[in-house]
Amino acid sequence: MELELSRLRVAGACRARYHRRAMRRVYLDHSATSPALPEVVAAVREVLEHVHGNPASLHGMGLEAERVLERGRQVLAASLGADPSEVVFTSGGTEANNLAVFGTAWARQKPHVVVSAFEHSSVLEPARRLREMGVEVDFAPVDPGGFVRTDALADLLRPHTALVSVVLVNNEVGTLQPVAEVAKLLDDVQTRWGRRPLLHTDAVQAFCHVPFRVRDLRVDLVTVSAHKLGGPKGVGALYVRKGVRLQPLLLGGDQERGLRGGTPNLPGIAGFAAAIRFWEREGERLRARLRELSARLRAQLADLSGLHWNTPSDARRTAPHILNLSVPGLRGEVLVHRLEQEGVYVSTGSACHSRRAHPSHVLLAMGRTEQEAISAVRLSLGPDTTEEDVLYAAEAFRLAVQDLRFLVPS
């Protein structure tokens, strides 16, 4: 009884501390979405207030709108090292991933599809749906470090393999995948069987955080999204290499070369372009600073007992802004809410499934136990993250873990 009263007193102290300290807000959930940059807000407002035409209209206001659309396409294409005609605007990364997976499968007879086992759900779920529809689908395993096993993936390839999808940076643990190495495997397929499968990569978490060019990666399809960069929510794109055949998901218009019917989101596209320009201007400095701050945060938590890092420490193989760790014995969502009381905002993993109470499929694919997967949290940094934020967050994390371990003993 005395122990329970003591725990209640600690809980009361935690609530009191919340009222004292929550004035400070430290946002470390940029991989879920990154706050809109000032230049993005200005670009969106400019189009909303002054560009009223439909790009498909033949009159002058339509042509003005078309210029906004094509300027955005040129900015995105240049950042990818692509031709503007290879950019298809979508409503975001989820739609672009669905278009890549379904669009490839539907354009071919009896296709075989291979995706990695820890893709974003907007790749995994379309792949599972294809399997339900009778399409042959295989899932390539990953190793405990969070990297696709290219040897196992090679064993899955068939003469009729139509698509291989491997994420460029995993959205939960931040590992940089060997996509260029996978491209070489597909060259071997072409040599052996006379046809090269299409290679798709979900680059939503990589774009601007990890520099790349589509020609260097030798990919056929690439997904990107605006709001992970400080751009608007609700706009993304799929790079589609010239000559690649896809079936559209959305019918009823010939926009985006017939691959995505519907009036394009001009304010969103203008904001997307503004975010890209910001990263082109500031990216080198920001990437170095994010890497430094991530290392500082990791070092600040290094001696916290029982903590297990799910993101490898090798900076050459990870994105600069994502850290994932487990505190076995504590549930991730409980730790998220306890940190919120200190004004620190993190997540348990992918924002698309963060409200569900089951373990991360990414961590399970990496061989983590269910307990480790349930106890995981992701900390992701952004352009506005400061050293003071990192130090404050590390102290809040220590405090939260200590409080919860006292209240919920193992």
N, C-alpha and C positions, 0 to 999 in steps of 0.2 A: 504493500500500500504506500509506504513512504517513497519507494522507487517511482511509482506511478505519479505521485504528487510532484516529485522532483522533475519528472519529464514534462509535466504540465507547466511547471514554472519556467522551464527552458523554452517551451513552445510559446509561452506568453512573452518571454524576453525577445524571442525571434520576431514576433509580431510588432513589439515596440520598436525594435531596431529597424524594421521595415519602414515605419512611419518617420523615423529619423533620417534614414539614408536613401530612400527611394527617389529623392529629388534628383539624384544623378542617374542618368540612363546610359548604359553601355550596350550598344547593339552589336552582337556578334553572331548574326544570323544572315549574313549577306549571301550565302549560298541558297537560301530560301528566296530572298529577294533583296535587292540593294536599293536604298532610298534614291529617289530621282535626283540627279545632278541639277544644279541651277540652270545650266545651259540647256538641259533637256526640257525642263519646265518652260523655259523661254521659247524654245523651238516649237513645242506642242501648242503653246498659247498663240504663237504667231500664225500657225496654220488654222487653228480653230477660229481665230478672229478674222482672218483675211483671205483664206483660200476656201471658197465655197462650192467650187465646181466638182463634177465627177470626172475622173480621168478618161472615162470612155466617151464623154460628150465631145462633139465636134466643134463647138463654139469656143470663143476665146477663154472663157472661164474654165472650160474643160481642159484646154491646152495648158493653162496655168497650173491646174492640179496635176496634170501629167508630168510637168516639169519637176514638181516636188517629188513625185513618185520615182522618176528616173534618176534624179539627183541622189535620192536615198539608195537606190539600187547600185549606182556607181560607187558610192562611198563604201557600201558593204562589200561589193565585188573586189574593190581595190584592197581592202583589208584582208580578204581571203586569198588574194592572188588569183582571182577568177575573172571571167568575162561577165559583164553585166547581164548578158542573156542567160547566164547559168544560175541566176538568183531568183528563187520563187518565194515571195513573201507569204507568210502564214499568220495565224493568230497566236503563235508561240511555239515553244519547243515541243510540246506534246503533239500538236497537230503535225508538225514537221516530221517527227519520228513516226507517227502513224502513216503519213504519206510515204515515207521511205520504205517501211515494212510492207504494208498492204499494197502500195502502188507497185512495188517490184514483183510481189507474188502474183497479183492479179494480171500482170502483163505477160506472164509466162505459163506454159503448159507444164503441169506436174513439177512444180519447183521444189527444191530442197533449201531450207533456210537454217543458218547457224547463227546463234547469238550467244554472247557470254552470259554466264549465270548471274552476274551482278550488274546487269544493265539497269537503267532507270525503268520504272514501271511502264512508261509510255513506249518502251521497246518490248519489254517482257510480256506485257499483257496482249498486245497485238500478235506477238509470236505464239502465245498460248491459244489465242482465238483462231489463228491459222491452223494450229494442230487440231482443234476441235472441228474445223471445216474439212479435215482430211489431208492437209498439207504436211509433208514430212519436215519436222522441226527438231533440231538438236541444240542442246545448251552446253557450251564449252565451259569446263571448270576453271576455277581460279586457285592460286596458291595461297598459303596462309598470310603472305605479305600483302595480298590485295592486287595481284597481277594475273592477267589471263595467261593460262598455260598454253603457249603456242604449239607445243608438241602434241597436246591432247586435241587442240583445235584442228591441227593438220590431219589427225586420224579421222576426224569427222567429215572431211571434205569428200564430195562425190562428183562423178561426171556431170550430174544434173544440178549441182549446187548453184542456186541463183543469187543468193545474198548472204553475206557475212556482215554482222553488225557488232562492232566492238567500240565501247565508249572511249573517248580520248582521255578525259579525266573523270574518275568515278565521283559521283556527286556526294557520297557520304564520307568516304575516307580520303579522297583527294589524290589517289594514285594515278600516275601518268602511264597509260597503257601503250604497249608496243605496236601501235597501229601500222607503222612503216614496216615492221617485221611481218605482220600479218599480210600486208600487200605483197611481200616477196613470196609468201606461201601461195598466194593466189596466182602469181606468175607461174609457179610450178604446176598448178592445176591446168593452166592454159597449155603449158608444154606437154603435159601428159594426156589431156583429154580434148584439147583444141578449143576450149571455151573458158574464159575467165569470169568467175562470179563477180557480181558487184560488191564493192566494199563501202559500207556506211559507217560513219562514226558520229556519235552524239557528242558534239563539242560545246554544249551549253555551258558547262563549268570551265572549259578550257579557253574559250574565246576571249581574247585580250589579256587573260591572266597567264596564258602560256602561248607565246608566239608560234604560229605555224602558217604554212602555205599549203593549199590543197594539192598543188602539183608536187610538192616535196613529199607529202604523205602518200600520194598516188591513190587517193580515195575518189569514189564516184559520187557519193552523197554525204553531205555534212549538215548537221542540225545546229543552229545557233538561236539565241534568244536575247531580247533587249534588256529585260529587267534584272538580269544578273550583273549587268554592267553599270547600273544606275540609269538605264533607259526606262521607257514606259512598260507597264504590264500589258499583256495582250497583243504583242507583236513579236514575230520571230521570222525565221527564213530557213529554207532548205536549199543548199547548193546542189544542183543537179548537173553533172558533167555533160557537155555536149555529146549527143548520140545515145544517151541513156533513155530507155523507154519506161515510163511509169503510167499507171492508170490513176486518174484523179479520184480523190475521195469526195469532193464537193462538186456537184454538177449544177448547171443552170447559168453558166457564163463562161466566156472564153478568156477571162483575165488570167494573168500569169502563165501565158503560153498554153492555156487550156488545162493547166494542172491544178488550178485553185480558183473555182468560180466565186464571184462575189466582189463587191466594191472594196478596194483595199483601204486599210486603216491609215489614211494619210498623216494625221497628227502623230500617230504612233511611229510611222516610218520616219518622219522628220525627227522625232525624238531619238529614235534608234541611231540615226546618222549622227546626231549631236553627241550621243554617248560614245560612239566609235571615234569621232574626232577628238574627244577629250582623252580617250585612252591612247590614241596615236600621239598626242602631244605629251601626255604625262605618264604613259605606260611604263617606260623603262625605269623611271624613278619610283613609281608606285610598286612595281613588282619587287624591286630591291627592298623597299621599305616593308612591304607585306611579309617578305621572307624573313627579314630581321625581326619584325614584331612576332611572327609565329614562333621563331626560335626562342625569343625572350619569354613568351607565354609558356612554352614547353619547359624551359629551364626553371621558371618560377614554380612549376608544379612537380618538378622531378623527384622531390623527396616526399611526396604525399604517399603514404603507405597504401598498398592495395590497388593502386591505379595501374591500368593497362592501356598502353597506347595502341590504337588500331591503325593509325597513320604512321608509316615508316619514317625513320629519322633522316633518310637519305634525300637531301634536297634536290638532287638531280632527277629523282623519280617521282616527285610529288608536285602538286600545284602549290603556289606560295601562300594561299589564303585559307586552306581547309585543314583543320585538326579534328580528329575523332578519338575519343577515349572511353574506356569503360571503368566503372567503379563497382565491381561485383558486390552484391549484397544490397545495393540501392537500385531502385527503378529509375530509369532515365527520365520519365515524365515527372516523377516526384522531384528529382534534382533540378529539372528545368523550372518548375514552379518555385522551388526554394531560392534559386538564383534570381528569379524575377522579383522576389521580395527584397533583394539587394540592388535591384535596378539593372541587372545583367540579363540580357535576352539571348538565349541560345536555343538549339533544337535537339530533338532526339535522332534526327536523320533527315531523310527526304521530306520536304514540306508537303508533298502529295499524299503522304501516308502518316504524317506526324500525329494525327488525332486517333490513329488506330493503336490498340494496345498489344499488338503482337510483335515478335522480335524482328529485327532488321534482316531482310533476305540477303543483303550485302554481306553482313557479318557472318551469317550462317554459311553462306557460300565460301567464305574465307576459312571456315572450320572453327569459328568461335562457338563456345557453348551457348545454349539458350540463355543462361544466366548472364553471360558476358554481353550477349546481343541485347537483352532487355535493359541492361544497365548503361548502355552507350549514350553519349551525347556528342553533338557536333558543334564546334566553335569555328565560325567562319568570319574572316576579317574583310574590311572593305576600304575604299579610298579615304573615308573620314576617321578610321581607327587611329588612335594616338597611343603613344607609349604609356601615358597616364591611364588610358582605358584598359590596356593590357595588365598593368600592375593592379589596378582596382579589381578587374575581373578575376585575376589569380587569387587575390586575397579573399574575394567573395566566394570563390569556388572552394577554397580551403575551409572557410567558415561554414558553408553549406554542407559540405561532406561531414565535418565534425558534428554539427548539429543533428544531421539525419542519422548518423551512426549511433549517436546517443539515444535518439528517440526511437530508432528501429534497430535494436541490437541484433547481431547475427545469431 
